[in-house]
Amino acid sequence: MQGLQTLTMTNANGTPAGTIVQSIQTQDGQQFFVPTATGDVQTYQIRPATSLPQSVVMATQGGLNNSQQTLVEEAGRKRELRLFKNREAARECRRKKKEYIKCLESRVAVLENQNKTLIEELKSLKELYCHKADDA
């Protein structure tokens, strides 16, 4: 980890009130904020968001109340449901693709047999025509 930067707060009379947050930058360029607040200042846990770009950080309050926790749980359930539906749709799409390919392969086999039959018929007609031309 590289340099540690600290953000401190002072009272109106100039006496230090305490450290609010420390910023730490890793070797790969990511920056993390570590809360260090004490006293009346609410603490926030700031962590990198997994689904957001690296430059975006997401802050969550230390203690979530019930309505916030319910919203987080609801969002999690919706995400899981969406992922489940997506997996099912992908599975169905792969099944239909396999069925379509089997149908095409079957059609190719039928057309190859028909082509083979027509070629044999053409050969027999040519032989018949050649024999009639020789007899005449």
Secondary structure, 3 states (H helix, E strand, C coil): CCCEEEEEEECCCCCEEEEEEEEEECCCCCEEEEECCCCCCCCEEEEECCCCCCCCEEEEECCCCHHHHHHHHHHHHHHHHHHHHHHHHHHHHHHHHHHHHHHHHHHHHHHHHHHHHHHHHHHHHHHHHHHHHHHC
